[in-house]
Amino acid sequence: MTTQQLLILIAVLIVLVLAVVGILVAVRKHRSQGDSARPDSAVKLSDSGSSLSQESATAVAKDQAKDQSDASLAASSDDRAVQSASRGSGVAPNSDASTDLTGSAGSVASRQSSSADQSAPPAQEELVHPEASASRMTRLKARLAKSPNPFGKALFAILTKDHLSESDWEDVEDTLLMADVGAEASEQLVKQLRDDARITGQKDPAAVRRGLRQRLIDLVDPNMDRTLVAARPRANRPSVIIMVGVNGTGKTTTAGKLARLFVADGKSVVMGAADTFRAAAADQLETWGGKVGVPVVRSDRDGADPASVAFEAAERAKNDKADVLIVDTAGRLQNKANLMDQLGKIRRVIEKNLPVDEVLLVLDATTGQNGMIQAQVFAQAIGVTGIVLTKLDGSAKGGIVVSVQRELGVPVKLVGLGEGPDDLAVFDPESFVDGILGDE
């Protein structure tokens, strides 16, 4: 082989080697690039997935925040609607309806369902059934008979003496005066009893008791019509009753008890809490109403105009076609002319919707002649149609029944028997006299 051929062969081998090396390098590079490409891609996908996850999490968080915001707005809107409706109708909203909302739309639905259940009226069996009116005066009679101080017993003890001296007759008159019968009525009764003693000459205790009983019944005046206007056959519907009286007489409590009395007689009742100056008055009235299913119209703030509450109460009673509307007013001081004017305003405002059938003056039987002054002022301010005497049971001041009727020319229609929820009864002269005389 020549030198030239040898060089050509070497050159070819070098080219082949270089070609093989190039191919190997290219293959390795391609594999290396392929291997590196897969991890890079995985990283990128992972990063992308992470990025997507973060974006998704952010979006979810935003959605949850939006849901919570929407739920809060919905709750706020519901509460405002309830309050607006309450202000519009004057009905106090159920406290459960204003519960704060937390959580998502699911909890909103749950809360709305719960709120609807809680705000629903209580089941009928949960309501208290008041005592029937027929048995209430019987209880008053029994309580008075057991009391140690009714003035009837004191009179009977004096009149059954064997010989009545002038001093004894003075004791009779003093007993009547101490019982707040009044000077004129006391003098009249003593004169009648002395005439009876001279004419009959009876010493028998039973006969003396019968004579005293009849004279006391005459003094209380059984001929006065003591029927509540709302209980009359052709009463307006709703029949409106305004409760008036000074602080401490039990006026708001009496309004609640009166509602129970009407419910016991099968009548539907609405109450208006127009005593907006005493913070607890509306709450107190709502408590009374809630026990017997009677709605109470009240203001959503203290110190509101009582006349506006009375007007809304009249609207509610009219729309509900209730049998009776009872409007409680503030316990006003009788020497405050502007407050008395407010009572007149309440009456005028109510009469834009409904006629006022009854104004009941609540008097504390133990206040004596102070109660008479109150009665006179209220009668001038608003016109009183009937008297409610509270704290009468066991009182030696039962004679106020006589004096207040004579002073105002209006009857005592209701009497308070005690502190129990059904301790209010329609006044009956004979049962009252029998009670203060005690058992034979």
Secondary structure as UniProt FT lines:
FT   HELIX           3..89
FT   HELIX           95..98
FT   HELIX           105..119
FT   HELIX           124..126
FT   HELIX           133..135
FT   HELIX           136..146
FT   HELIX           151..159
FT   HELIX           166..178
FT   TURN            179..180
FT   HELIX           183..200
FT   HELIX           205..220
FT   TURN            222..223
FT   HELIX           229..231
FT   TURN            233..234
FT   STRAND          239..244
FT   TURN            247..248
FT   HELIX           251..264
FT   TURN            265..266
FT   STRAND          269..273
FT   TURN            279..280
FT   HELIX           281..292
FT   STRAND          296..297
FT   TURN            302..303
FT   HELIX           306..320
FT   STRAND          324..328
FT   TURN            334..335
FT   HELIX           337..350
FT   TURN            351..353
FT   STRAND          356..364
FT   HELIX           365..367
FT   HELIX           369..382
FT   STRAND          386..390
FT   TURN            393..394
FT   TURN            396..399
FT   HELIX           400..408
FT   STRAND          412..416
FT   TURN            421..422
FT   STRAND          424..426
FT   HELIX           429..437
//
